[in-house]
Amino acid sequence: MSSRSKAAAGLAAGAAMAAVAVLGGAAPAQAYSPDPSATIIHRDTDGCPCSGGSLGDPFDGTYFKHDAGGQAVKIEL
C-alpha cells in the first residue's frame, strides 16, 4: 500500500470516527425546565436596607435600599 493510500485510509477512518461520535452521541442535557414556575417575593422597603431571608440568593446577591413607602419585588424562575 502506498503512502498516499495509507494517508487516505487514515483520513477516511478518522472522518468515520468523528461522524459516529457526533451522530451516535448522547442527547444534550436539559439545562432548564421546559415549564418554569415563577416565585414572586414582595418586600416593604421602609425597614431596609434588607437582604437575606426570602431575598437570600447566593447567585445574585439581591439587596434593597431604604425607600420610605416603597415596595420591592423580586421574581425568581
Backbone as XML, in Angstrom:
<?xml version="1.0"?>
<chain id="A" units="angstrom">
  <residue number="1" name="MET">
    <atom name="N" x="0.857" y="-1.174" z="0.000"/>
    <atom name="CA" x="0.000" y="0.000" z="0.000"/>
    <atom name="C" x="0.901" y="1.234" z="0.000"/>
  </residue>
  <residue number="2" name="SER">
    <atom name="N" x="0.621" y="2.185" z="-0.874"/>
    <atom name="CA" x="1.461" y="3.378" z="-0.970"/>
    <atom name="C" x="1.172" y="4.321" z="0.187"/>
  </residue>
  <residue number="3" name="SER">
    <atom name="N" x="2.074" y="5.255" z="0.391"/>
    <atom name="CA" x="1.903" y="6.195" z="1.498"/>
    <atom name="C" x="0.677" y="7.080" z="1.295"/>
  </residue>
  <residue number="4" name="ARG">
    <atom name="N" x="0.354" y="7.374" z="0.028"/>
    <atom name="CA" x="-0.854" y="8.192" z="-0.229"/>
    <atom name="C" x="-2.113" y="7.418" z="0.110"/>
  </residue>
  <residue number="5" name="SER">
    <atom name="N" x="-2.152" y="6.157" z="-0.255"/>
    <atom name="CA" x="-3.351" y="5.378" z="0.036"/>
    <atom name="C" x="-3.481" y="5.117" z="1.537"/>
  </residue>
  <residue number="6" name="LYS">
    <atom name="N" x="-2.356" y="4.975" z="2.251"/>
    <atom name="CA" x="-2.404" y="4.829" z="3.709"/>
    <atom name="C" x="-2.923" y="6.105" z="4.355"/>
  </residue>
  <residue number="7" name="ALA">
    <atom name="N" x="-2.480" y="7.250" z="3.854"/>
    <atom name="CA" x="-2.937" y="8.528" z="4.393"/>
    <atom name="C" x="-4.414" y="8.724" z="4.122"/>
  </residue>
  <residue number="8" name="ALA">
    <atom name="N" x="-4.852" y="8.350" z="2.920"/>
    <atom name="CA" x="-6.269" y="8.484" z="2.572"/>
    <atom name="C" x="-7.111" y="7.551" z="3.437"/>
  </residue>
  <residue number="9" name="ALA">
    <atom name="N" x="-6.616" y="6.336" z="3.678"/>
    <atom name="CA" x="-7.353" y="5.390" z="4.511"/>
    <atom name="C" x="-7.432" y="5.902" z="5.947"/>
  </residue>
  <residue number="10" name="GLY">
    <atom name="N" x="-6.337" y="6.456" z="6.442"/>
    <atom name="CA" x="-6.336" y="7.018" z="7.792"/>
    <atom name="C" x="-7.279" y="8.197" z="7.917"/>
  </residue>
  <residue number="11" name="LEU">
    <atom name="N" x="-7.299" y="9.047" z="6.888"/>
    <atom name="CA" x="-8.192" y="10.209" z="6.879"/>
    <atom name="C" x="-9.651" y="9.758" z="6.848"/>
  </residue>
  <residue number="12" name="ALA">
    <atom name="N" x="-9.944" y="8.743" z="6.037"/>
    <atom name="CA" x="-11.311" y="8.231" z="5.948"/>
    <atom name="C" x="-11.739" y="7.610" z="7.269"/>
  </residue>
  <residue number="13" name="ALA">
    <atom name="N" x="-10.837" y="6.870" z="7.911"/>
    <atom name="CA" x="-11.161" y="6.266" z="9.201"/>
    <atom name="C" x="-11.408" y="7.340" z="10.258"/>
  </residue>
  <residue number="14" name="GLY">
    <atom name="N" x="-10.585" y="8.385" z="10.256"/>
    <atom name="CA" x="-10.769" y="9.487" z="11.209"/>
    <atom name="C" x="-12.089" y="10.203" z="10.995"/>
  </residue>
  <residue number="15" name="ALA">
    <atom name="N" x="-12.454" y="10.424" z="9.730"/>
    <atom name="CA" x="-13.730" y="11.085" z="9.423"/>
    <atom name="C" x="-14.900" y="10.214" z="9.853"/>
  </residue>
  <residue number="16" name="ALA">
    <atom name="N" x="-14.779" y="8.902" z="9.648"/>
    <atom name="CA" x="-15.851" y="7.985" z="10.054"/>
    <atom name="C" x="-16.007" y="7.985" z="11.568"/>
  </residue>
  <residue number="17" name="MET">
    <atom name="N" x="-14.904" y="7.987" z="12.291"/>
    <atom name="CA" x="-14.967" y="8.011" z="13.757"/>
    <atom name="C" x="-15.581" y="9.312" z="14.252"/>
  </residue>
  <residue number="18" name="ALA">
    <atom name="N" x="-15.241" y="10.424" z="13.621"/>
    <atom name="CA" x="-15.820" y="11.706" z="14.012"/>
    <atom name="C" x="-17.320" y="11.726" z="13.757"/>
  </residue>
  <residue number="19" name="ALA">
    <atom name="N" x="-17.756" y="11.162" z="12.617"/>
    <atom name="CA" x="-19.187" y="11.125" z="12.295"/>
    <atom name="C" x="-19.937" y="10.271" z="13.305"/>
  </residue>
  <residue number="20" name="VAL">
    <atom name="N" x="-19.371" y="9.137" z="13.699"/>
    <atom name="CA" x="-20.018" y="8.272" z="14.694"/>
    <atom name="C" x="-20.110" y="8.997" z="16.027"/>
  </residue>
  <residue number="21" name="ALA">
    <atom name="N" x="-19.065" y="9.716" z="16.407"/>
    <atom name="CA" x="-19.070" y="10.437" z="17.680"/>
    <atom name="C" x="-20.143" y="11.517" z="17.700"/>
  </residue>
  <residue number="22" name="VAL">
    <atom name="N" x="-20.313" y="12.208" z="16.578"/>
    <atom name="CA" x="-21.306" y="13.289" z="16.519"/>
    <atom name="C" x="-22.722" y="12.730" z="16.436"/>
  </residue>
  <residue number="23" name="LEU">
    <atom name="N" x="-22.927" y="11.771" z="15.555"/>
    <atom name="CA" x="-24.276" y="11.259" z="15.327"/>
    <atom name="C" x="-24.715" y="10.247" z="16.374"/>
  </residue>
  <residue number="24" name="GLY">
    <atom name="N" x="-23.782" y="9.505" z="16.939"/>
    <atom name="CA" x="-24.144" y="8.460" z="17.879"/>
    <atom name="C" x="-24.028" y="8.867" z="19.326"/>
  </residue>
  <residue number="25" name="GLY">
    <atom name="N" x="-23.713" y="10.117" z="19.579"/>
    <atom name="CA" x="-23.544" y="10.585" z="20.952"/>
    <atom name="C" x="-24.861" y="10.693" z="21.684"/>
  </residue>
  <residue number="26" name="ALA">
    <atom name="N" x="-24.781" y="10.881" z="22.968"/>
    <atom name="CA" x="-25.974" y="11.043" z="23.799"/>
    <atom name="C" x="-26.662" y="12.364" z="23.493"/>
  </residue>
  <residue number="27" name="ALA">
    <atom name="N" x="-27.925" y="12.410" z="23.787"/>
    <atom name="CA" x="-28.691" y="13.642" z="23.609"/>
    <atom name="C" x="-28.160" y="14.700" z="24.575"/>
  </residue>
  <residue number="28" name="PRO">
    <atom name="N" x="-28.252" y="15.973" z="24.213"/>
    <atom name="CA" x="-27.763" y="17.028" z="25.116"/>
    <atom name="C" x="-28.577" y="17.062" z="26.408"/>
  </residue>
  <residue number="29" name="ALA">
    <atom name="N" x="-27.917" y="17.462" z="27.472"/>
    <atom name="CA" x="-28.572" y="17.551" z="28.774"/>
    <atom name="C" x="-29.607" y="18.668" z="28.774"/>
  </residue>
  <residue number="30" name="GLN">
    <atom name="N" x="-30.667" y="18.478" z="29.513"/>
    <atom name="CA" x="-31.701" y="19.503" z="29.654"/>
    <atom name="C" x="-31.207" y="20.513" z="30.681"/>
  </residue>
  <residue number="31" name="ALA">
    <atom name="N" x="-30.868" y="21.713" z="30.241"/>
    <atom name="CA" x="-30.290" y="22.710" z="31.134"/>
    <atom name="C" x="-31.349" y="23.445" z="31.961"/>
  </residue>
  <residue number="32" name="TYR">
    <atom name="N" x="-32.513" y="23.657" z="31.400"/>
    <atom name="CA" x="-33.550" y="24.408" z="32.086"/>
    <atom name="C" x="-34.859" y="23.633" z="32.030"/>
  </residue>
  <residue number="33" name="SER">
    <atom name="N" x="-35.704" y="23.860" z="32.995"/>
    <atom name="CA" x="-37.015" y="23.236" z="32.995"/>
    <atom name="C" x="-37.804" y="23.757" z="31.790"/>
  </residue>
  <residue number="34" name="PRO">
    <atom name="N" x="-38.468" y="22.880" z="31.046"/>
    <atom name="CA" x="-39.257" y="23.357" z="29.912"/>
    <atom name="C" x="-40.509" y="24.109" z="30.347"/>
  </residue>
  <residue number="35" name="ASP">
    <atom name="N" x="-40.879" y="23.984" z="31.615"/>
    <atom name="CA" x="-42.068" y="24.672" z="32.125"/>
    <atom name="C" x="-41.734" y="25.317" z="33.471"/>
  </residue>
  <residue number="36" name="PRO">
    <atom name="N" x="-40.959" y="26.417" z="33.459"/>
    <atom name="CA" x="-40.539" y="27.014" z="34.731"/>
    <atom name="C" x="-41.707" y="27.679" z="35.465"/>
  </residue>
  <residue number="37" name="SER">
    <atom name="N" x="-41.587" y="27.744" z="36.766"/>
    <atom name="CA" x="-42.592" y="28.456" z="37.566"/>
    <atom name="C" x="-41.904" y="29.665" z="38.197"/>
  </residue>
  <residue number="38" name="ALA">
    <atom name="N" x="-42.670" y="30.704" z="38.414"/>
    <atom name="CA" x="-42.129" y="31.941" z="38.979"/>
    <atom name="C" x="-42.514" y="32.056" z="40.448"/>
  </residue>
  <residue number="39" name="THR">
    <atom name="N" x="-41.562" y="32.514" z="41.254"/>
    <atom name="CA" x="-41.816" y="32.835" z="42.652"/>
    <atom name="C" x="-41.673" y="34.340" z="42.785"/>
  </residue>
  <residue number="40" name="ILE">
    <atom name="N" x="-42.716" y="34.989" z="43.279"/>
    <atom name="CA" x="-42.711" y="36.446" z="43.418"/>
    <atom name="C" x="-42.613" y="36.789" z="44.896"/>
  </residue>
  <residue number="41" name="ILE">
    <atom name="N" x="-41.603" y="37.589" z="45.247"/>
    <atom name="CA" x="-41.367" y="37.972" z="46.634"/>
    <atom name="C" x="-41.530" y="39.490" z="46.746"/>
  </residue>
  <residue number="42" name="HIS">
    <atom name="N" x="-42.418" y="39.914" z="47.647"/>
    <atom name="CA" x="-42.636" y="41.350" z="47.885"/>
    <atom name="C" x="-41.968" y="41.718" z="49.200"/>
  </residue>
  <residue number="43" name="ARG">
    <atom name="N" x="-41.391" y="42.892" z="49.257"/>
    <atom name="CA" x="-40.738" y="43.344" z="50.487"/>
    <atom name="C" x="-41.011" y="44.835" z="50.657"/>
  </residue>
  <residue number="44" name="ASP">
    <atom name="N" x="-41.517" y="45.212" z="51.829"/>
    <atom name="CA" x="-41.708" y="46.620" z="52.177"/>
    <atom name="C" x="-40.325" y="47.199" z="52.462"/>
  </residue>
  <residue number="45" name="THR">
    <atom name="N" x="-39.934" y="48.248" z="51.783"/>
    <atom name="CA" x="-38.582" y="48.793" z="51.916"/>
    <atom name="C" x="-38.461" y="49.871" z="52.991"/>
  </residue>
  <residue number="46" name="ASP">
    <atom name="N" x="-39.505" y="50.080" z="53.796"/>
    <atom name="CA" x="-39.408" y="51.046" z="54.899"/>
    <atom name="C" x="-38.322" y="50.634" z="55.895"/>
  </residue>
  <residue number="47" name="GLY">
    <atom name="N" x="-38.171" y="49.325" z="56.123"/>
    <atom name="CA" x="-37.221" y="48.841" z="57.109"/>
    <atom name="C" x="-35.888" y="48.403" z="56.508"/>
  </residue>
  <residue number="48" name="CYS">
    <atom name="N" x="-35.641" y="48.741" z="55.293"/>
    <atom name="CA" x="-34.387" y="48.336" z="54.638"/>
    <atom name="C" x="-33.283" y="49.316" z="54.989"/>
  </residue>
  <residue number="49" name="PRO">
    <atom name="N" x="-32.019" y="49.006" z="54.808"/>
    <atom name="CA" x="-31.512" y="48.041" z="53.828"/>
    <atom name="C" x="-31.870" y="46.616" z="54.237"/>
  </residue>
  <residue number="50" name="CYS">
    <atom name="N" x="-32.215" y="45.805" z="53.234"/>
    <atom name="CA" x="-32.591" y="44.438" z="53.526"/>
    <atom name="C" x="-32.047" y="43.472" z="52.483"/>
  </residue>
  <residue number="51" name="SER">
    <atom name="N" x="-31.653" y="42.341" z="52.988"/>
    <atom name="CA" x="-31.193" y="41.224" z="52.171"/>
    <atom name="C" x="-31.393" y="39.980" z="53.013"/>
  </residue>
  <residue number="52" name="GLY">
    <atom name="N" x="-31.012" y="38.831" z="52.505"/>
    <atom name="CA" x="-31.175" y="37.600" z="53.270"/>
    <atom name="C" x="-32.623" y="37.199" z="53.375"/>
  </residue>
  <residue number="53" name="GLY">
    <atom name="N" x="-32.919" y="36.221" z="54.219"/>
    <atom name="CA" x="-34.291" y="35.722" z="54.373"/>
    <atom name="C" x="-34.833" y="35.242" z="53.046"/>
  </residue>
  <residue number="54" name="SER">
    <atom name="N" x="-36.042" y="35.676" z="52.706"/>
    <atom name="CA" x="-36.655" y="35.263" z="51.438"/>
    <atom name="C" x="-35.952" y="35.898" z="50.240"/>
  </residue>
  <residue number="55" name="LEU">
    <atom name="N" x="-35.115" y="36.923" z="50.513"/>
    <atom name="CA" x="-34.366" y="37.552" z="49.419"/>
    <atom name="C" x="-32.999" y="36.906" z="49.228"/>
  </residue>
  <residue number="56" name="GLY">
    <atom name="N" x="-32.593" y="36.046" z="50.156"/>
    <atom name="CA" x="-31.266" y="35.442" z="50.092"/>
    <atom name="C" x="-31.079" y="34.623" z="48.839"/>
  </residue>
  <residue number="57" name="ASP">
    <atom name="N" x="-30.017" y="34.870" z="48.121"/>
    <atom name="CA" x="-29.716" y="34.149" z="46.900"/>
    <atom name="C" x="-28.210" y="34.180" z="46.695"/>
  </residue>
  <residue number="58" name="PRO">
    <atom name="N" x="-27.535" y="33.040" z="46.756"/>
    <atom name="CA" x="-26.075" y="33.050" z="46.620"/>
    <atom name="C" x="-25.603" y="33.425" z="45.220"/>
  </residue>
  <residue number="59" name="PHE">
    <atom name="N" x="-26.510" y="33.450" z="44.244"/>
    <atom name="CA" x="-26.108" y="33.733" z="42.870"/>
    <atom name="C" x="-26.218" y="35.204" z="42.505"/>
  </residue>
  <residue number="60" name="ASP">
    <atom name="N" x="-27.281" y="35.877" z="42.946"/>
    <atom name="CA" x="-27.447" y="37.273" z="42.511"/>
    <atom name="C" x="-27.266" y="38.301" z="43.612"/>
  </residue>
  <residue number="61" name="GLY">
    <atom name="N" x="-27.158" y="37.877" z="44.871"/>
    <atom name="CA" x="-26.901" y="38.818" z="45.962"/>
    <atom name="C" x="-27.939" y="39.931" z="46.061"/>
  </residue>
  <residue number="62" name="THR">
    <atom name="N" x="-29.211" y="39.585" z="45.932"/>
    <atom name="CA" x="-30.282" y="40.585" z="45.969"/>
    <atom name="C" x="-30.192" y="41.435" z="47.234"/>
  </residue>
  <residue number="63" name="TYR">
    <atom name="N" x="-30.342" y="42.745" z="47.066"/>
    <atom name="CA" x="-30.224" y="43.691" z="48.159"/>
    <atom name="C" x="-31.071" y="44.912" z="47.821"/>
  </residue>
  <residue number="64" name="PHE">
    <atom name="N" x="-31.892" y="45.374" z="48.766"/>
    <atom name="CA" x="-32.706" y="46.565" z="48.538"/>
    <atom name="C" x="-32.327" y="47.650" z="49.527"/>
  </residue>
  <residue number="65" name="LYS">
    <atom name="N" x="-32.305" y="48.887" z="49.063"/>
    <atom name="CA" x="-32.010" y="50.042" z="49.912"/>
    <atom name="C" x="-33.291" y="50.565" z="50.540"/>
  </residue>
  <residue number="66" name="HIS">
    <atom name="N" x="-33.118" y="51.398" z="51.561"/>
    <atom name="CA" x="-34.256" y="52.040" z="52.236"/>
    <atom name="C" x="-34.976" y="52.953" z="51.245"/>
  </residue>
  <residue number="67" name="ASP">
    <atom name="N" x="-36.297" y="52.793" z="51.192"/>
    <atom name="CA" x="-37.143" y="53.634" z="50.348"/>
    <atom name="C" x="-38.474" y="53.762" z="51.080"/>
  </residue>
  <residue number="68" name="ALA">
    <atom name="N" x="-38.635" y="54.869" z="51.819"/>
    <atom name="CA" x="-39.842" y="55.068" z="52.619"/>
    <atom name="C" x="-41.089" y="54.968" z="51.735"/>
  </residue>
  <residue number="69" name="GLY">
    <atom name="N" x="-41.977" y="54.069" z="52.121"/>
    <atom name="CA" x="-43.216" y="53.886" z="51.357"/>
    <atom name="C" x="-43.037" y="53.050" z="50.103"/>
  </residue>
  <residue number="70" name="GLY">
    <atom name="N" x="-41.834" y="52.544" z="49.886"/>
    <atom name="CA" x="-41.565" y="51.764" z="48.680"/>
    <atom name="C" x="-41.899" y="50.298" z="48.840"/>
  </residue>
  <residue number="71" name="GLN">
    <atom name="N" x="-41.994" y="49.613" z="47.717"/>
    <atom name="CA" x="-42.272" y="48.181" z="47.695"/>
    <atom name="C" x="-41.274" y="47.534" z="46.733"/>
  </residue>
  <residue number="72" name="ALA">
    <atom name="N" x="-40.511" y="46.584" z="47.235"/>
    <atom name="CA" x="-39.557" y="45.855" z="46.403"/>
    <atom name="C" x="-40.198" y="44.567" z="45.919"/>
  </residue>
  <residue number="73" name="VAL">
    <atom name="N" x="-39.879" y="44.184" z="44.703"/>
    <atom name="CA" x="-40.390" y="42.931" z="44.149"/>
    <atom name="C" x="-39.233" y="42.175" z="43.520"/>
  </residue>
  <residue number="74" name="LYS">
    <atom name="N" x="-39.124" y="40.912" z="43.880"/>
    <atom name="CA" x="-38.126" y="40.038" z="43.288"/>
    <atom name="C" x="-38.862" y="38.855" z="42.666"/>
  </residue>
  <residue number="75" name="ILE">
    <atom name="N" x="-38.543" y="38.541" z="41.421"/>
    <atom name="CA" x="-39.167" y="37.418" z="40.735"/>
    <atom name="C" x="-38.078" y="36.400" z="40.414"/>
  </residue>
  <residue number="76" name="GLU">
    <atom name="N" x="-38.274" y="35.179" z="40.876"/>
    <atom name="CA" x="-37.324" y="34.098" z="40.606"/>
    <atom name="C" x="-37.978" y="33.048" z="39.745"/>
  </residue>
  <residue number="77" name="LEU">
    <atom name="N" x="-37.240" y="32.532" z="38.789"/>
    <atom name="CA" x="-37.739" y="31.394" z="37.988"/>
    <atom name="C" x="-37.158" y="30.132" z="38.550"/>
  </residue>
</chain>
